[in-house]
Amino acid sequence: MILKKGFVDLQINGYLGVDFSQESLTLESIRRLTRRLIKKGTVAFCPTLVTAPLHIYEHNLPLIARAMMEPDLKPHLLGIHLEGPFISPQEGARGAHDCRYILPPDIGLFRRFQELAENRIVMITLAPEVSGAEELIRHIARRGDIVVSMGHHEADDVTIRRAVRLGARSVTHLGNGIPSLIQRHPNLLWTQLADDRLTGMFITDGYHIPDEFIKVAIRAKRPSGLSSPVTRRQSPACPPEFIPYSGRKSRSPRPAGSAFTEPPTWRGPTARC
């Protein structure tokens, strides 16, 4: 295998019109997406599925697992990231995830997902305050081969610290996927930023979080505790006003920017035009 310098992204939801959470996903579309990402400088990544109907997991998890065994794709696909369905159903915390398909954390269902993925799930984003989350975190932590990341939640500081003690080690797009209004302190931002055991993932696209927040985050986490996912979706031309997001329509407020669903809720950034 020839090693190549480049970016590593732990959360790629899609790119070039390819969506890892759509039933239209094919092996060739994964190959096309991967080749383009490599050309753009991202040499390894985690294909990421958001909250979706169960039949999407049944179709896409085995498909991605198969892609990970293809000789030309294997070096670039690090493992599957499940961003849901075990997240908060509350408005604000759930972000653009479809509330119809959000499910309470369940060890049996997670095992089913891992079977479908042929044990290639390497990261899961969940809400630690939801009933059943602590049991699932404990179960996953015992395995030792999957990262539990907190995201799309509104847990208080006590719950966050307990989740970390149980085995949570990361925060997905810290600063996003939270209610618009939170109390000054304590709140989930300060608690997660201050905990050195947690790696912070941040969407540094210029729209989701301001530069000042990123500057504070870098100082709090230091480079060794910080990751910046891109979560690309849109095609390079970025022509339409409405673009798909896990089967729903999202509206792009600027040609090369992020998008929000109807009603407005921020979601992952689109690719640069």
Backbone torsions as a table, in degrees:
resi	resn	phi	psi	omega
1	MET	NA	134.0	178.5
2	ILE	-92.8	122.5	178.7
3	LEU	-80.0	140.9	-178.7
4	LYS	-133.3	134.9	178.0
5	LYS	-71.6	145.6	178.1
6	GLY	168.1	-172.7	-179.4
7	PHE	-84.7	151.2	173.2
8	VAL	-120.0	124.1	-175.4
9	ASP	-118.7	125.4	-177.6
10	LEU	-88.8	0.1	-177.6
11	GLN	-150.3	88.0	173.2
12	ILE	-111.7	108.3	179.7
13	ASN	-81.6	-23.6	-179.9
14	GLY	166.3	175.1	-177.9
15	TYR	-172.4	151.1	176.7
16	LEU	57.2	34.1	-178.6
17	GLY	80.0	-2.0	177.1
18	VAL	-90.6	129.1	-176.7
19	ASP	-125.7	120.9	-179.3
20	PHE	-67.9	-8.7	179.9
21	SER	-109.1	14.9	178.1
22	GLN	-109.3	145.8	-178.7
23	GLU	-72.4	-8.8	176.5
24	SER	-79.4	-2.7	-179.1
25	LEU	-60.7	135.4	177.7
26	THR	-133.6	167.3	177.5
27	LEU	-62.3	-40.3	-179.2
28	GLU	-69.2	-34.3	178.0
29	SER	-69.4	-34.4	174.7
30	ILE	-64.7	-40.7	179.3
31	ARG	-65.0	-43.4	179.7
32	ARG	-62.6	-45.1	178.5
33	LEU	-60.8	-45.8	-177.2
34	THR	-63.4	-44.9	179.8
35	ARG	-61.0	-40.2	-179.2
36	ARG	-69.7	-39.4	177.6
37	LEU	-61.6	-42.7	178.8
38	ILE	-61.0	-42.9	179.6
39	LYS	-62.3	-33.7	-179.8
40	LYS	-84.9	-5.9	174.5
41	GLY	113.3	-6.4	175.8
42	THR	-93.6	107.0	-170.6
43	VAL	-95.4	-12.8	177.7
44	ALA	-153.1	144.8	-176.4
45	PHE	-161.1	166.9	175.2
46	CYS	-105.2	111.1	171.6
47	PRO	-58.2	130.4	-171.1
48	THR	-121.2	125.7	176.2
49	LEU	-101.8	133.1	174.7
50	VAL	-91.7	179.1	178.3
51	THR	-56.1	129.0	-174.0
52	ALA	-153.5	167.5	174.5
53	PRO	-60.7	153.6	-175.9
54	LEU	-59.4	-33.4	-177.5
55	HIS	-66.8	-23.4	175.8
56	ILE	-67.4	-45.1	177.5
57	TYR	-62.1	-40.7	-178.9
58	GLU	-64.2	-30.6	179.1
59	HIS	-88.4	-45.3	-168.8
60	ASN	-84.6	-34.3	-179.9
61	LEU	-62.0	-49.2	176.6
62	PRO	-62.9	-33.8	-179.5
63	LEU	-65.9	-45.4	178.4
64	ILE	-66.2	-38.3	176.9
65	ALA	-60.7	-39.4	176.4
66	ARG	-65.0	-42.0	179.4
67	ALA	-60.3	-35.3	-178.5
68	MET	-68.1	-12.9	177.8
69	MET	-98.8	-7.8	177.6
70	GLU	-69.2	131.2	-175.3
71	PRO	-54.1	-38.0	-177.7
72	ASP	-81.0	-16.6	-178.3
73	LEU	-102.9	-28.8	-173.5
74	LYS	-51.1	-43.5	-178.8
75	PRO	-67.8	-15.1	-172.1
76	HIS	-106.7	-16.9	-179.3
77	LEU	-101.8	108.9	-171.8
78	LEU	-79.9	-22.9	-174.5
79	GLY	145.4	167.5	-173.9
80	ILE	-91.5	137.0	175.0
81	HIS	-108.6	119.4	174.7
82	LEU	-94.3	108.6	176.2
83	GLU	-99.5	79.7	-170.5
84	GLY	109.2	175.0	9.3
85	PRO	-89.7	8.2	-173.5
86	PHE	-90.4	57.2	-177.0
87	ILE	-117.9	178.6	179.1
88	SER	-73.0	135.5	176.2
89	PRO	-83.1	-2.0	-174.9
90	GLN	-72.0	141.6	176.6
91	GLU	-58.7	137.0	-176.4
92	GLY	96.1	-60.2	179.9
93	ALA	-66.5	-39.6	-177.4
94	ARG	-75.4	-13.0	179.7
95	GLY	62.5	-132.3	-178.5
96	ALA	-93.5	6.6	178.2
97	HIS	-67.5	139.8	-177.3
98	ASP	-73.6	116.6	-175.5
99	CYS	-64.4	-18.6	179.6
100	ARG	-65.6	-23.7	-173.5
101	TYR	-114.0	5.4	175.8
102	ILE	-72.9	134.4	-176.0
103	LEU	-126.7	151.4	174.7
104	PRO	-68.4	145.5	179.2
105	PRO	-54.6	135.1	-175.4
106	ASP	-146.6	120.9	-177.7
107	ILE	-62.7	-41.9	-179.8
108	GLY	-61.9	-43.1	179.8
109	LEU	-68.5	-38.9	176.6
110	PHE	-61.2	-41.9	177.0
111	ARG	-59.6	-39.5	178.1
112	ARG	-63.1	-44.3	177.0
113	PHE	-58.9	-43.2	-178.3
114	GLN	-67.1	-35.0	174.9
115	GLU	-64.1	-45.4	178.3
116	LEU	-60.9	-34.7	-178.4
117	ALA	-87.6	3.7	-179.2
118	GLU	54.3	43.9	177.7
119	ASN	62.2	32.8	-179.1
120	ARG	-109.3	11.1	170.5
121	ILE	-77.3	122.9	-177.4
122	VAL	-116.4	-10.9	179.1
123	MET	-149.7	142.2	175.9
124	ILE	-136.4	132.6	175.9
125	THR	-100.0	127.0	-179.4
126	LEU	-144.2	168.2	177.6
127	ALA	-98.7	117.0	-174.0
128	PRO	-70.6	-18.1	-176.5
129	GLU	-86.6	-12.3	-176.4
130	VAL	-75.4	142.5	-179.4
131	SER	-56.3	127.8	-179.0
132	GLY	98.8	-12.3	-176.5
133	ALA	-67.6	-41.9	-177.6
134	GLU	-62.8	-40.6	178.1
135	GLU	-63.3	-40.6	-179.7
136	LEU	-69.1	-41.3	177.8
137	ILE	-59.6	-46.2	-179.8
138	ARG	-60.8	-42.7	-179.8
139	HIS	-62.6	-46.0	-178.2
140	ILE	-68.4	-40.3	-178.8
141	ALA	-62.1	-33.5	179.0
142	ARG	-64.6	-30.3	178.6
143	ARG	-65.7	-42.8	177.0
144	GLY	82.2	2.0	-176.9
145	ASP	-120.6	10.8	-179.2
146	ILE	-133.4	134.5	178.5
147	VAL	-88.0	125.6	172.4
148	VAL	-91.4	121.2	180.0
149	SER	-117.9	134.3	178.0
150	MET	-87.2	135.8	-179.7
151	GLY	-170.2	160.2	-177.8
152	HIS	50.3	53.4	-176.8
153	HIS	-139.6	171.7	173.6
154	GLU	-139.0	43.1	-178.5
155	ALA	-69.6	148.6	175.7
156	ASP	-83.0	175.7	-174.3
157	ASP	-63.6	-35.5	179.4
158	VAL	-65.0	-44.6	-179.5
159	THR	-65.5	-40.4	178.6
160	ILE	-61.5	-47.1	-178.6
161	ARG	-64.3	-37.5	178.0
162	ARG	-66.3	-39.9	178.0
163	ALA	-62.2	-39.5	178.1
164	VAL	-64.7	-42.3	178.0
165	ARG	-61.9	-33.0	-179.9
166	LEU	-77.9	-20.1	176.9
167	GLY	138.7	-2.0	175.9
168	ALA	-64.8	136.5	-174.1
169	ARG	-130.4	1.6	-175.6
170	SER	-150.6	165.5	174.4
171	VAL	-129.9	123.4	-179.4
172	THR	-80.5	133.1	-176.6
173	HIS	29.7	65.4	179.7
174	LEU	-57.6	130.4	-176.5
175	GLY	101.7	-12.7	176.4
176	ASN	-126.8	165.4	-176.5
177	GLY	68.7	35.3	177.5
178	ILE	-135.2	162.8	177.3
179	PRO	-60.2	151.3	179.3
180	SER	-66.9	-33.0	-179.4
181	LEU	-114.0	121.3	176.0
182	ILE	-132.3	158.6	179.6
183	GLN	-71.1	157.6	-174.1
184	ARG	-60.8	-51.1	178.5
185	HIS	-167.3	142.3	-4.9
186	PRO	-74.7	158.8	171.6
187	ASN	-150.9	170.9	-173.2
188	LEU	-64.9	-26.1	178.1
189	LEU	-65.8	-54.1	-177.2
190	TRP	-62.3	-43.2	-177.5
191	THR	-61.8	-43.2	-178.4
192	GLN	-75.1	-35.6	176.2
193	LEU	-66.2	-36.9	-174.0
194	ALA	-79.5	-19.7	-175.8
195	ASP	-83.6	111.3	-177.2
196	ASP	-69.5	-12.5	178.5
197	ARG	-79.3	-13.2	-176.8
198	LEU	-102.1	127.4	169.8
199	THR	-81.6	133.2	179.7
200	GLY	-99.7	130.5	173.9
201	MET	-105.0	130.4	-173.7
202	PHE	-131.1	140.3	176.2
203	ILE	-90.9	99.0	-175.5
204	THR	-97.2	58.2	-177.1
205	ASP	-98.2	-1.4	-179.6
206	GLY	89.8	-5.1	-177.6
207	TYR	-120.7	-42.6	-173.3
208	HIS	-70.4	-40.8	177.8
209	ILE	-137.1	145.8	-176.3
210	PRO	-74.2	162.0	-179.5
211	ASP	-58.5	-35.7	-178.8
212	GLU	-63.5	-39.2	178.8
213	PHE	-66.0	-42.4	179.0
214	ILE	-61.4	-41.0	179.5
215	LYS	-62.1	-44.2	177.9
216	VAL	-64.9	-41.1	-179.2
217	ALA	-62.2	-41.7	178.8
218	ILE	-63.2	-39.7	178.6
219	ARG	-68.0	-36.2	-177.7
220	ALA	-75.4	-42.6	-174.0
221	LYS	-94.9	-23.7	-174.0
222	ARG	63.8	156.8	-175.5
223	PRO	-54.0	-34.1	-177.3
224	SER	-69.4	-18.4	-178.9
225	GLY	-113.9	25.3	-174.0
226	LEU	-133.7	138.4	175.5
227	SER	-135.6	146.2	-176.8
228	SER	-124.9	91.9	177.8
229	PRO	-72.0	156.3	-178.4
230	VAL	-105.1	-34.0	180.0
231	THR	47.0	53.6	-179.2
232	ARG	-68.0	153.6	173.0
233	ARG	-142.2	-49.7	-165.6
234	GLN	-75.5	158.9	176.3
235	SER	-70.4	158.8	-177.0
236	PRO	-59.0	-31.9	-177.7
237	ALA	-72.7	-28.4	178.5
238	CYS	50.8	45.7	-174.6
239	PRO	-80.5	-34.4	-169.1
240	PRO	-80.9	153.4	174.1
241	GLU	-75.1	-39.6	179.3
242	PHE	-106.6	132.9	-179.9
243	ILE	-129.5	152.7	-175.0
244	PRO	-74.9	144.0	172.0
245	TYR	-138.7	99.3	179.0
246	SER	50.8	47.3	175.9
247	GLY	88.4	-5.0	179.0
248	ARG	-115.9	166.7	-179.9
249	LYS	-93.3	135.7	174.6
250	SER	-119.7	148.2	-178.5
251	ARG	-109.9	130.9	179.6
252	SER	-92.0	119.0	-178.0
253	PRO	-75.5	-11.7	177.8
254	ARG	-151.8	149.6	-172.3
255	PRO	-53.1	-40.9	-174.6
256	ALA	-110.9	16.3	-172.6
257	GLY	-99.6	-157.1	178.3
258	SER	-86.4	-176.9	-179.4
259	ALA	-137.6	162.9	175.0
260	PHE	-137.2	154.9	-177.9
261	THR	-82.5	174.1	172.4
262	GLU	-104.1	116.7	-0.5
263	PRO	-68.9	162.7	-171.9
264	PRO	-56.9	120.6	172.4
265	THR	-147.0	125.6	-177.5
266	TRP	-61.7	142.5	175.4
267	ARG	-138.1	-179.1	-171.9
268	GLY	-54.9	147.4	-177.2
269	PRO	-68.4	147.2	174.2
270	THR	-83.6	167.5	179.3
271	ALA	-71.2	152.3	176.4
272	ARG	-66.9	140.8	177.2
273	CYS	-74.8	NA	NA
